[in-house]
Amino acid sequence: MKIQLFIQCLRDTLQISSFTGIPDSQLSSLCNYLVNTHGISSTHIIPANEGNAVALAAGYHLATGKTPCVYLQNSGEGNIINPVTSLLHPEVYGIPCLFIIGWRGEPDVHDEPQHSFQGKITLEILDTLQIPYLVIDKDTNPEILQQIAEKFSETLSKGNSVAFVIKKGALTYDQPVMYQNSNSLLREDIIKEITNVSGDDVIISTTGKTSRELFEIRETVKASHKSDFLTVGSMGHSSSIALGIALNKPATRVWCIDGDGAVLMHMGSMAIIGSQNPKNLIHVVVNNAAHESVGGMPTVSANIDLPAIAKGCGYKNVCSVDTREELIHVLAAVKTTWELTFIEINAKIGSRPTLGRPTLTPHQNKENFMQYLAGLR
């Protein structure tokens, strides 16, 4: 189904005119359409996380009386449960919301391991939340969409929420968006420099292409993966995983290779890291101001001062770099420094089209990593 037809139904039948959400590759047609038609504006906001999106949507409804639309990958269902049950639900405020959910890990459809269990329970979660839904696939009839939208309109008028669950390839759009910035460093080259310096230090890498690139860098030089933990799911939590390890292995240097979208998603973790002040933790944020792993839609990180936030949270050594020369100099200095460190590295958007995925399973990664940690102090 063409995205224009889908959006027209939302506008005409459900009076949807405002959107907020977290980008998802399964919803790339929707995301690109919204950027082309709304840009990043008061009618289209990319928030920090999915719960943030629900709260924004609630505020929009309270101010206008209109129904908001929140889009997300199904992995974000966990982040919306609290505001859906304690804010939107008819037993509380009765605030209606339309959810558009990309269905990763759909049963019997090949996907990455981090999506498997979430895919199995996606519809069960909506049932538990008492949110009626329509699953949309490549063969969904526009007449059926219209009929369900009319039923949804009545449901929304009573203060209930509804959802469209989008299968892979269900929505199409023929005007792709090219996302780019003016930075010069590629993330994969940044990670290579970190691995050159870190040696056998522990590395925790964030969700998406960062972990994929770290894995392939090790493969290319036939190096062991034993010191790497690839956080393939739970976006935004890599730095907390790194903190847990750093506190319990105080004589071991721990690197966290993070992304700007992940940092924004759960920024409160930086305050906890700063308060604990582990001298063996180096928190690296590769900042390309984009959700690149799911298409490249922008984050707000180009407009905020991440190093200043880190300093305010209690990080002792804070810096930002833009060039390879600066990066090499900073990494060499950090290797001989023993204090909580935050490094922002401004990067361009882009990755190799041939970039593969880890061939180790998450369980294998965990077992090898724990065995390595067991020998460290």
Protein Blocks (a to p, Z undefined) as FASTA:
>chain_A
ZZklmmmmmmmmnopabdcddddfklmmmmmmmmmmnopafklccdfblmlmmmmmmmmm
mmnopacdddddfklmmmmmmmmmmmmpmklnopacddddddehiahiacdfklmmmmmm
mmmmmmmnopacddddfklcfklmmmmmmmmmmmmmnopacdddddehkaccfbdcdddd
fbfbdfklmmmmmmmmnmmaccdddehjllmmmmmmmmmnopafklpccdfbhghilmmm
mmmmmmmmmmbccdddddfklmmmmmmlmmmmmmnopakbccddddehiafknnopacfk
lmpcfklmmmmnopabdcddfbfklmmmmmmmmmmpccdddddddddedddfklccdfbd
fklmmmmmmmmmmmpZZ
